Amino acid sequence: MIKTETVVLYVHGRGGSADEAEHYRSLFPGADVSGLDYKTDLPWETNKEIGKAVKDLKERYSRIILLASSIGAFYSMNAGICGDIDHAFFISPIVDMEKLITDMMMWAGVSEGDLKREKTIKTDFGEELSWEYLCYVRDNPIKWTVPTDILYGSEDNLQSMESVKAFTEKTNSSVTVMQGGEHWFHTGEQMQFLDEWIKEKSIY
């Protein structure tokens, strides 16, 4: 089978969809762009979905570029796909899931003992805390070796700049900060900044 040169695999964040991949087609000329609609929100299940998607693409393409947003980046890094990805672009990535969970526990006034005893706790701000999820994250630390460019908003309320910097230092990734940018890049100004960032960082 003759392989097409490059494909961009888009992995959306929470509440998103594979349809968002359409936005990025014009930003990766000469490459195919494929969006993944994963069906679960548990990392020990999404890792299988993402792993299978990458394996299938590997059979048809010579190069795979990963484009992932928010928790989609965490799910992707948890999927054991480093050997198959040539480059990655992360938009507002969750790079320290344990820190995010413990932050949410603090916001909800939930102790580790409470969560261990109750197993799951629904917060007033709509998130469900899970002892099983927290244990999984601790037992499966992220190991990421793919050359990666990160876009981060200075007003991101889910991951701190300290967490992002620690990740970039550990993985030798680059980070671009949009002053005033939020975790969810969605305004006209933010999307323009995002598009220009991809064009500037593109390896084509």
Steps between C-alpha positions, in 0.01 A plus 500: 500500500632846404478735797391863476762728652344672803186497711403731786304325774283740699395396852245740649453616856205445729171591340658522156469278196693364206322758282733766639774345286348676198634832626857378466491362145617824340781533755663174396519520118595177335401289799183312580326603823306245702294565813452234766174476694600293800204341678614494862646744750702251703873501420530121526243477219581805287860379478377193311284708266781742418754221471282317248439816298874567478572139406244517219643828370854361516402239244400771252733792568874551526476779756248579773469842659294518818285807566332475840306738721464513879424157647540354151873563541503310830308209350741492206812505715350217704450285189856374454530643147835682521665263255243572230466880524744725315394832649230633733313827543324541835240771563444575871612149591437331832860407572461429874175315558578418861542869578170581327316233700650609832419863413136402437497312830621816672238714323231254613632468855558126453787330678688200367352298785149608400556395140658168594205419725221619267668384173316768297386847606292740291612861537287814505676617181389197302809278509501149640810411700609138483741313727557240226588774250745667740670168578529420130666834429749447781575145395548593132724806477526663160808418293508723193792515257338650188625841377215725613388861466256630763258793483398633841272785606617722784150488652474118494310405816568125485877468464751742647797641312719323755355163400546574131859620551584190703364284217692685230825470696449127551401431139704767318179644351446861396223723636340812353289713735209712383455785743132514593433161344268262683504123540240478223624676189176607333476876440594648163819648644598176672436286192701739284789473746467120498500486120806723472677288763444182299619668181812626675579165665401281207774264391393506133 
